[in-house]
């Protein structure tokens, strides 16, 4: 992922970011929405640090996240980096994949339709999305109770 992928030409953080096939581990293009205020603040702070370190404006074609050697990360290397960060935070069972599962499940639990979740996940089929969603006994009971009230 490059700086130009997340910044507009006037240096503002975009609301939507297109992840190209080359930047995703699964090789699937998807659109992400930078709506979380904390994520936006963290990204802006990071970019401000990069500008200060570079002593000037960021080059649009430079890697967004730099490795120790100053280059960009491959999708696999980025996934391994996240795995190390999760472990360091005491989240030994967490992974980028488990984060995606949690995201899909929480959307479904909030009543978002599975087709929209499928699009957000970048899945080609709803069946794939359904495999990501964890069953939650509390949610299943609530669904049954809601159906019982309507009968």
Z-matrix of the N, CA and C atoms (Angstrom, degrees):
N
C 1 1.434
C 2 1.528 1 108.06
N 3 1.307 2 113.95 1 138.90
C 4 1.465 3 120.16 2 -176.21
C 5 1.527 4 110.89 3 -108.46
N 6 1.329 5 115.63 4 162.34
C 7 1.461 6 121.18 5 177.97
C 8 1.520 7 110.04 6 -55.30
N 9 1.321 8 118.27 7 -42.37
C 10 1.471 9 121.03 8 -177.65
C 11 1.531 10 112.84 9 -65.17
N 12 1.326 11 116.32 10 -17.41
C 13 1.465 12 119.07 11 178.43
C 14 1.526 13 112.04 12 -70.69
N 15 1.344 14 117.07 13 -25.84
C 16 1.465 15 119.99 14 -176.23
C 17 1.528 16 113.86 15 -114.88
N 18 1.338 17 117.64 16 -12.24
C 19 1.463 18 120.61 17 -179.38
C 20 1.519 19 111.40 18 -113.38
N 21 1.335 20 115.12 19 142.35
C 22 1.459 21 119.88 20 172.74
C 23 1.528 22 108.14 21 -75.86
N 24 1.314 23 117.05 22 172.28
C 25 1.469 24 120.35 23 -179.01
C 26 1.523 25 112.35 24 -63.65
N 27 1.344 26 117.03 25 -23.11
C 28 1.473 27 118.87 26 177.86
C 29 1.532 28 112.46 27 -96.36
N 30 1.344 29 117.51 28 14.01
C 31 1.463 30 121.99 29 171.80
C 32 1.513 31 116.54 30 87.02
N 33 1.326 32 118.46 31 10.44
C 34 1.469 33 122.33 32 178.36
C 35 1.529 34 109.74 33 -91.06
N 36 1.335 35 115.99 34 150.16
C 37 1.459 36 120.78 35 177.71
C 38 1.530 37 108.73 36 -72.85
N 39 1.318 38 115.71 37 130.67
C 40 1.464 39 121.54 38 179.56
C 41 1.528 40 110.79 39 -68.59
N 42 1.316 41 116.13 40 154.27
C 43 1.462 42 121.51 41 174.94
C 44 1.523 43 111.25 42 -80.86
N 45 1.331 44 115.87 43 -30.24
C 46 1.460 45 122.42 44 -179.41
C 47 1.522 46 108.64 45 -126.90
N 48 1.324 47 115.44 46 138.66
C 49 1.457 48 120.60 47 -179.88
C 50 1.526 49 108.16 48 -126.51
N 51 1.315 50 115.44 49 128.43
C 52 1.460 51 120.70 50 177.14
C 53 1.523 52 108.60 51 -90.05
N 54 1.320 53 115.85 52 118.00
C 55 1.460 54 120.74 53 173.42
C 56 1.517 55 106.92 54 -90.08
N 57 1.312 56 116.02 55 114.83
C 58 1.459 57 120.18 56 -178.26
C 59 1.522 58 110.60 57 -79.37
N 60 1.299 59 115.75 58 166.11
C 61 1.459 60 121.02 59 179.03
C 62 1.528 61 111.75 60 -55.85
N 63 1.323 62 116.29 61 -35.40
C 64 1.465 63 120.70 62 -177.84
C 65 1.523 64 112.80 63 -69.41
N 66 1.340 65 117.37 64 -20.43
C 67 1.459 66 119.55 65 -175.50
C 68 1.526 67 114.03 66 -102.74
N 69 1.331 68 117.76 67 -0.95
C 70 1.462 69 119.82 68 -179.34
C 71 1.512 70 110.28 69 -110.94
N 72 1.315 71 115.86 70 146.25
C 73 1.455 72 120.67 71 -178.20
C 74 1.525 73 111.34 72 -62.46
N 75 1.318 74 116.72 73 -39.67
C 76 1.461 75 120.37 74 -178.67
C 77 1.516 76 114.03 75 -83.22
N 78 1.339 77 116.90 76 -2.67
C 79 1.456 78 120.10 77 179.24
C 80 1.519 79 113.52 78 69.94
N 81 1.336 80 116.96 79 26.92
C 82 1.464 81 120.60 80 179.47
C 83 1.517 82 109.71 81 -116.04
N 84 1.314 83 115.07 82 131.61
C 85 1.462 84 121.35 83 178.00
C 86 1.523 85 109.71 84 -72.58
N 87 1.333 86 116.55 85 138.62
C 88 1.461 87 120.07 86 175.75
C 89 1.516 88 110.08 87 -152.70
N 90 1.316 89 114.91 88 157.25
C 91 1.453 90 122.37 89 179.44
C 92 1.522 91 107.74 90 -104.52
N 93 1.345 92 116.82 91 131.27
C 94 1.458 93 120.07 92 175.61
C 95 1.517 94 108.48 93 -116.77
N 96 1.301 95 115.40 94 151.99
C 97 1.460 96 121.88 95 -177.38
C 98 1.528 97 109.03 96 -113.10
N 99 1.308 98 116.52 97 123.48
C 100 1.462 99 120.86 98 179.97
C 101 1.528 100 109.21 99 -90.03
N 102 1.320 101 116.10 100 72.33
C 103 1.460 102 122.04 101 -176.21
C 104 1.517 103 112.82 102 -99.39
N 105 1.324 104 117.82 103 -19.76
C 106 1.460 105 121.41 104 -179.09
C 107 1.525 106 109.17 105 -73.87
N 108 1.325 107 116.53 106 119.89
C 109 1.466 108 121.13 107 -175.70
C 110 1.521 109 112.64 108 -63.18
N 111 1.319 110 117.55 109 -36.62
C 112 1.468 111 120.30 110 179.10
C 113 1.522 112 111.08 111 -67.43
N 114 1.316 113 116.68 112 -40.33
C 115 1.469 114 120.46 113 177.96
C 116 1.525 115 109.66 114 -64.28
N 117 1.317 116 116.54 115 -43.76
C 118 1.473 117 120.36 116 178.80
C 119 1.526 118 110.90 117 -61.37
N 120 1.348 119 116.41 118 -44.72
C 121 1.472 120 119.85 119 179.30
C 122 1.530 121 110.81 120 -61.12
N 123 1.329 122 116.31 121 -44.11
C 124 1.466 123 120.18 122 -179.84
C 125 1.529 124 110.57 123 -63.83
N 126 1.324 125 117.43 124 -41.41
C 127 1.454 126 121.22 125 178.98
C 128 1.528 127 111.00 126 -64.57
N 129 1.316 128 116.53 127 -43.06
C 130 1.469 129 120.94 128 178.37
C 131 1.528 130 109.87 129 -63.16
N 132 1.333 131 117.44 130 -43.83
C 133 1.471 132 120.68 131 179.04
C 134 1.525 133 110.32 132 -61.48
N 135 1.324 134 116.82 133 -43.04
C 136 1.462 135 120.94 134 178.42
C 137 1.527 136 110.72 135 -61.52
N 138 1.324 137 116.25 136 -46.32
C 139 1.468 138 119.89 137 -179.37
C 140 1.532 139 111.27 138 -65.27
N 141 1.330 140 117.33 139 -35.60
C 142 1.468 141 120.41 140 175.63
C 143 1.536 142 110.68 141 -63.36
N 144 1.336 143 116.30 142 -40.65
C 145 1.469 144 120.09 143 176.96
C 146 1.530 145 110.88 144 -63.97
N 147 1.317 146 115.72 145 -41.36
C 148 1.470 147 119.54 146 177.74
C 149 1.522 148 110.99 147 -62.10
N 150 1.345 149 116.94 148 -42.89
C 151 1.472 150 120.27 149 178.94
C 152 1.525 151 110.33 150 -61.34
N 153 1.325 152 116.52 151 -42.09
C 154 1.467 153 120.44 152 179.95
C 155 1.528 154 110.41 153 -65.58
N 156 1.326 155 116.82 154 -42.08
C 157 1.466 156 120.69 155 179.88
C 158 1.527 157 111.43 156 -67.18
N 159 1.323 158 116.19 157 -36.29
C 160 1.462 159 120.79 158 179.76
C 161 1.527 160 111.67 159 -83.30
N 162 1.341 161 116.22 160 -8.09
C 163 1.471 162 122.73 161 -178.89
C 164 1.532 163 112.01 162 55.54
N 165 1.320 164 114.82 163 45.91
C 166 1.457 165 118.30 164 177.28
C 167 1.503 166 111.52 165 160.61
N 168 1.322 167 116.58 166 -169.81
C 169 1.476 168 119.92 167 -178.46
C 170 1.532 169 111.14 168 -66.21
N 171 1.325 170 114.55 169 150.83
C 172 1.463 171 119.98 170 178.36
C 173 1.520 172 110.02 171 -76.58
N 174 1.288 173 115.75 172 143.31
C 175 1.461 174 121.02 173 177.19
C 176 1.530 175 108.61 174 -78.47
N 177 1.330 176 118.10 175 124.06
C 178 1.471 177 120.89 176 -177.07
C 179 1.526 178 113.86 177 -54.91
N 180 1.324 179 117.87 178 -32.87
C 181 1.466 180 120.59 179 -176.87
C 182 1.524 181 113.00 180 -89.58
N 183 1.343 182 118.24 181 3.87
C 184 1.468 183 119.32 182 178.85
C 185 1.527 184 110.15 183 -82.83
N 186 1.328 185 115.61 184 156.24
C 187 1.462 186 120.91 185 179.55
C 188 1.518 187 109.68 186 -61.78
N 189 1.322 188 116.57 187 141.29
C 190 1.459 189 120.33 188 179.12
C 191 1.527 190 110.06 189 -67.94
N 192 1.302 191 116.90 190 -50.01
C 193 1.460 192 121.75 191 179.08
C 194 1.523 193 108.28 192 -109.19
N 195 1.319 194 115.47 193 128.32
C 196 1.460 195 120.56 194 -175.59
C 197 1.521 196 111.43 195 -101.57
N 198 1.320 197 114.91 196 138.42
C 199 1.457 198 120.35 197 174.11
C 200 1.524 199 108.64 198 -78.92
N 201 1.305 200 116.89 199 176.58
C 202 1.469 201 120.75 200 177.60
C 203 1.521 202 111.81 201 -59.55
N 204 1.315 203 115.69 202 -29.04
C 205 1.465 204 120.15 203 -179.91
C 206 1.523 205 112.38 204 -84.49
N 207 1.336 206 117.08 205 -3.02
C 208 1.457 207 120.91 206 176.97
C 209 1.514 208 115.49 207 91.59
N 210 1.321 209 117.00 208 0.40
C 211 1.465 210 120.73 209 177.92
C 212 1.513 211 110.85 210 -98.14
N 213 1.305 212 116.13 211 -175.72
C 214 1.459 213 121.17 212 178.20
C 215 1.514 214 111.50 213 -86.08
N 216 1.310 215 115.58 214 173.73
C 217 1.458 216 122.81 215 178.55
C 218 1.521 217 109.72 216 -102.17
N 219 1.317 218 116.57 217 144.98
C 220 1.461 219 120.25 218 168.60
C 221 1.526 220 106.67 219 -79.31
N 222 1.333 221 118.36 220 161.00
C 223 1.473 222 119.31 221 177.31
C 224 1.532 223 112.33 222 -55.06
N 225 1.336 224 117.82 223 -41.44
C 226 1.468 225 120.56 224 179.91
C 227 1.520 226 111.70 225 -65.95
N 228 1.333 227 117.28 226 -42.13
C 229 1.459 228 120.60 227 179.59
C 230 1.520 229 110.32 228 -64.61
N 231 1.317 230 117.96 229 -39.13
C 232 1.460 231 121.51 230 177.88
C 233 1.525 232 110.08 231 -63.43
N 234 1.325 233 116.84 232 -40.38
C 235 1.461 234 120.64 233 178.68
C 236 1.529 235 109.95 234 -63.10
N 237 1.312 236 117.76 235 -41.67
C 238 1.467 237 121.11 236 178.92
C 239 1.530 238 110.82 237 -66.05
N 240 1.322 239 117.34 238 -37.56
C 241 1.461 240 121.45 239 177.23
C 242 1.528 241 110.45 240 -61.44
N 243 1.313 242 116.93 241 -45.27
C 244 1.464 243 120.02 242 178.17
C 245 1.525 244 110.85 243 -62.22
N 246 1.311 245 117.05 244 -40.13
C 247 1.469 246 120.85 245 178.88
C 248 1.527 247 110.05 246 -59.45
N 249 1.350 248 118.01 247 -42.90
C 250 1.468 249 121.45 248 177.80
C 251 1.527 250 111.23 249 -65.36
N 252 1.329 251 117.13 250 -39.20
C 253 1.467 252 119.83 251 178.91
C 254 1.523 253 111.11 252 -66.38
N 255 1.341 254 117.00 253 -40.12
C 256 1.463 255 119.80 254 177.21
C 257 1.527 256 110.45 255 -60.93
N 258 1.325 257 116.89 256 -45.74
C 259 1.468 258 120.82 257 179.23
C 260 1.522 259 110.68 258 -60.50
N 261 1.325 260 116.93 259 -44.81
C 262 1.467 261 121.23 260 -179.94
C 263 1.525 262 111.08 261 -61.08
N 264 1.328 263 117.07 262 -29.15
C 265 1.464 264 121.81 263 179.11
C 266 1.527 265 111.84 264 -86.89
N 267 1.343 266 117.32 265 2.20
C 268 1.453 267 121.16 266 179.89
C 269 1.509 268 114.26 267 84.18
N 270 1.319 269 117.41 268 13.92
C 271 1.468 270 122.36 269 179.51
C 272 1.524 271 109.13 270 -104.04
N 273 1.334 272 115.27 271 70.96
C 274 1.463 273 120.55 272 -172.70
C 275 1.521 274 114.55 273 -62.36
N 276 1.320 275 117.62 274 -29.72
C 277 1.466 276 120.46 275 -177.59
C 278 1.527 277 112.89 276 -93.19
N 279 1.330 278 117.82 277 -2.20
C 280 1.464 279 120.85 278 -176.94
C 281 1.525 280 111.13 279 -80.56
N 282 1.321 281 115.19 280 152.47
C 283 1.466 282 121.80 281 177.24
C 284 1.524 283 107.69 282 -156.73
N 285 1.308 284 115.92 283 171.72
C 286 1.466 285 118.10 284 175.54
C 287 1.528 286 109.22 285 -61.99
N 288 1.302 287 116.52 286 -34.17
C 289 1.459 288 120.64 287 179.55
C 290 1.534 289 110.71 288 -67.31
N 291 1.330 290 117.27 289 -43.70
C 292 1.465 291 119.19 290 179.85
C 293 1.522 292 110.30 291 -65.91
N 294 1.321 293 117.39 292 -32.10
C 295 1.461 294 120.48 293 175.38
C 296 1.516 295 111.30 294 -63.98
N 297 1.332 296 116.49 295 -40.10
C 298 1.461 297 120.24 296 177.51
C 299 1.535 298 110.66 297 -65.99
N 300 1.328 299 117.01 298 -39.31
C 301 1.468 300 120.87 299 178.13
C 302 1.528 301 110.26 300 -63.26
N 303 1.325 302 116.12 301 -43.78
C 304 1.465 303 120.64 302 179.19
C 305 1.522 304 110.64 303 -63.27
N 306 1.319 305 116.82 304 -42.11
C 307 1.464 306 121.68 305 178.46
C 308 1.525 307 110.10 306 -59.59
N 309 1.327 308 117.50 307 -50.55
C 310 1.471 309 121.52 308 -179.07
C 311 1.522 310 110.83 309 -61.77
N 312 1.315 311 117.00 310 -45.92
C 313 1.466 312 120.59 311 -178.21
C 314 1.517 313 111.20 312 -63.74
N 315 1.330 314 117.73 313 -42.90
C 316 1.469 315 119.53 314 -178.75
C 317 1.523 316 111.49 315 -66.16
N 318 1.325 317 117.63 316 -35.11
C 319 1.466 318 119.74 317 176.76
C 320 1.532 319 111.07 318 -65.01
N 321 1.321 320 116.24 319 -45.69
C 322 1.465 321 120.61 320 179.19
C 323 1.529 322 109.70 321 -61.70
N 324 1.346 323 117.20 322 -42.05
C 325 1.467 324 120.62 323 179.72
C 326 1.521 325 112.27 324 -64.52
N 327 1.329 326 117.22 325 -24.18
C 328 1.462 327 121.01 326 178.27
C 329 1.532 328 111.73 327 -88.54
N 330 1.329 329 117.11 328 2.48
C 331 1.453 330 120.30 329 175.87
C 332 1.517 331 115.41 330 92.43
N 333 1.339 332 117.68 331 8.83
C 334 1.463 333 120.31 332 177.96
C 335 1.527 334 107.75 333 -71.82
N 336 1.336 335 116.51 334 135.24
C 337 1.468 336 118.85 335 -177.88
C 338 1.532 337 110.55 336 -68.16
N 339 1.315 338 114.41 337 148.82
C 340 1.459 339 120.63 338 -172.56
C 341 1.535 340 112.61 339 -64.58
N 342 1.328 341 118.10 340 -27.89
C 343 1.467 342 120.68 341 177.53
C 344 1.528 343 110.06 342 -65.38
N 345 1.333 344 117.29 343 -42.76
C 346 1.472 345 120.52 344 177.56
C 347 1.526 346 110.14 345 -65.13
N 348 1.327 347 117.11 346 -41.60
C 349 1.469 348 120.85 347 178.36
C 350 1.520 349 109.64 348 -62.33
N 351 1.321 350 116.80 349 -41.74
C 352 1.459 351 121.83 350 178.46
C 353 1.528 352 111.18 351 -58.89
N 354 1.328 353 116.40 352 -43.25
C 355 1.469 354 120.45 353 178.38
C 356 1.522 355 110.97 354 -64.46
N 357 1.328 356 116.72 355 -44.75
C 358 1.467 357 120.30 356 179.69
C 359 1.531 358 112.07 357 -63.39
N 360 1.304 359 116.24 358 -33.47
C 361 1.465 360 120.74 359 -179.79
C 362 1.537 361 111.64 360 -78.70
N 363 1.326 362 116.71 361 -16.10
C 364 1.455 363 119.59 362 -177.79
C 365 1.511 364 113.21 363 79.28
N 366 1.320 365 116.01 364 22.26
C 367 1.462 366 120.47 365 179.65
C 368 1.526 367 110.47 366 -84.49
N 369 1.316 368 115.51 367 146.77
C 370 1.460 369 119.70 368 179.25
C 371 1.525 370 111.68 369 -82.86
N 372 1.339 371 116.96 370 -18.51
C 373 1.465 372 119.83 371 178.97
C 374 1.521 373 110.45 372 -136.55
N 375 1.323 374 115.07 373 153.87
C 376 1.462 375 121.44 374 175.42
C 377 1.529 376 109.58 375 -68.14
N 378 1.321 377 116.52 376 -30.64
C 379 1.468 378 120.39 377 179.41
C 380 1.531 379 110.84 378 -60.65
N 381 1.326 380 117.04 379 -38.46
C 382 1.462 381 119.85 380 177.74
C 383 1.519 382 110.09 381 -64.63
N 384 1.317 383 116.73 382 -41.94
C 385 1.466 384 120.88 383 179.32
C 386 1.518 385 110.15 384 -62.56
N 387 1.325 386 116.85 385 -41.88
C 388 1.462 387 120.85 386 -179.82
C 389 1.529 388 110.59 387 -58.80
N 390 1.313 389 118.24 388 -32.46
C 391 1.468 390 121.25 389 177.93
C 392 1.520 391 111.72 390 -69.00
N 393 1.321 392 117.93 391 -24.19
C 394 1.463 393 122.32 392 -179.95
C 395 1.520 394 113.02 393 -80.36
N 396 1.326 395 116.78 394 -25.98
C 397 1.463 396 120.98 395 -172.92
C 398 1.525 397 109.62 396 -81.93
N 399 1.334 398 114.82 397 123.68
C 400 1.459 399 120.50 398 178.68
C 401 1.518 400 110.52 399 -82.01
N 402 1.330 401 115.81 400 141.22
C 403 1.458 402 119.78 401 174.88
C 404 1.524 403 108.45 402 -71.42
N 405 1.301 404 114.99 403 138.19
C 406 1.450 405 121.73 404 178.81
C 407 1.525 406 106.65 405 -124.79
N 408 1.340 407 117.86 406 111.01
C 409 1.471 408 119.86 407 -176.71
C 410 1.528 409 113.49 408 -56.34
N 411 1.320 410 117.61 409 -34.64
C 412 1.467 411 120.69 410 179.35
C 413 1.525 412 109.71 411 -66.09
N 414 1.342 413 117.11 412 -43.79
C 415 1.466 414 120.92 413 178.98
C 416 1.525 415 110.56 414 -65.34
N 417 1.339 416 116.88 415 -42.33
C 418 1.468 417 120.40 416 -179.88
C 419 1.531 418 110.97 417 -62.94
N 420 1.326 419 116.38 418 -39.95
C 421 1.472 420 119.81 419 178.01
C 422 1.533 421 110.02 420 -64.19
N 423 1.348 422 117.09 421 -43.52
C 424 1.463 423 121.88 422 179.83
C 425 1.532 424 110.16 423 -60.57
N 426 1.325 425 117.21 424 -41.53
C 427 1.471 426 121.07 425 178.57
C 428 1.512 427 109.93 426 -61.38
N 429 1.332 428 116.77 427 -44.87
C 430 1.475 429 120.34 428 179.89
C 431 1.522 430 111.26 429 -64.47
N 432 1.339 431 116.45 430 -40.01
C 433 1.468 432 120.06 431 177.75
C 434 1.519 433 111.39 432 -63.16
N 435 1.320 434 117.26 433 -39.57
C 436 1.467 435 121.08 434 179.41
C 437 1.512 436 111.30 435 -65.84
N 438 1.333 437 116.24 436 -37.68
C 439 1.461 438 120.13 437 177.95
C 440 1.522 439 109.95 438 -68.21
N 441 1.342 440 117.30 439 -40.03
C 442 1.470 441 121.85 440 -179.68
C 443 1.509 442 112.08 441 -63.01
N 444 1.329 443 117.03 442 -36.83
C 445 1.467 444 121.39 443 179.21
C 446 1.530 445 110.34 444 -65.62
N 447 1.309 446 116.75 445 -36.25
C 448 1.463 447 121.48 446 -177.16
C 449 1.512 448 113.64 447 -77.08
N 450 1.333 449 117.82 448 -14.30
C 451 1.469 450 121.12 449 -176.53
C 452 1.497 451 111.31 450 -88.98
